[in-house]
Structure formats: C-alpha cells, structure tokens
C-alpha cells in the first residue's frame, strides 16, 4: 500500500486469476470485448489484458489496428498513468509492435 495515497497495487498472479475467473481468455476472440479499467495504477491488470489481447488477436487473425478500441483505462494520478503507459509499451514491444503502433495504443 502507498501510505500517502492509500493505493493498493495488485500482484500479477491475482490479476491473472481474476481475468481467468471472468473468462477473459486468449483462446477466445477478445477483440470483440471491451475492457474498462477505472483505476489503472501502474498497469498490473492492463499488462495481462494487453498480453492476452495480443495473443488472441494473433490466434484469430485480427489486425492490430482494431485493438486500440478494445481497452479504456484511467487513473487519477499522472505518475501512475506514466508508469502504466511505460509498462504496457514494454508488453507491446515484446509482442513485436512498432513504436508508431505502440504510441497509438497507449495514448488513445
């Protein structure tokens, strides 16, 4: 917990488990679903969501252009938004995205 703001940051295994439990699985066409993250923090859930979305898109032959509308995320802290964008950018780079597409995804 961040003692100054009362924030609690989710452990990666908890984010994975919760996404599994709600059926957000890469074997399904996740590009047909919309995700709203109202308190992104440093992006713990979004990292897993983006990884699953990329895997799903590859599996189902969906272009990356259509993925930008799949996720909306917000946070009250500008510092958290910057961390989250950086963390999501790293995931996208690992998935072979170019810098232009990464910028479109994390800034929209």
BELCORFEN-V42846 format. One record per backbone hydrogen bond with DSSP energy under -0.5 kcal/mol. CO is the residue of the C=O (numbers start at 1). NH is the residue of the N-H. Records with the same first field share a line. If there is no record, write none. Layout:
CO: NH, NH
This chain:
1: 3
2: 5, 6, 7
7: 2
11: 14, 15
12: 16
13: 17
14: 18
15: 19
16: 20
17: 21
18: 22
19: 24
20: 23
23: 25
25: 28
28: 30
29: 32
30: 33
35: 37, 72
36: 38
37: 74
40: 43
43: 47
44: 48
45: 49
46: 50
47: 51
48: 52
49: 53
50: 54
51: 55
52: 56
53: 57
54: 58
55: 59
56: 60
57: 61, 62
58: 61
63: 66
64: 67, 68
65: 68
67: 70
68: 71
70: 35
72: 37
74: 40
76: 78
77: 81
78: 82
79: 83
80: 84
81: 85
82: 86
83: 87
84: 88
85: 89
86: 90
87: 91
88: 92
89: 93
90: 94
91: 95
92: 97
93: 96
98: 102
99: 103
100: 104
101: 105
102: 106
103: 107
104: 108
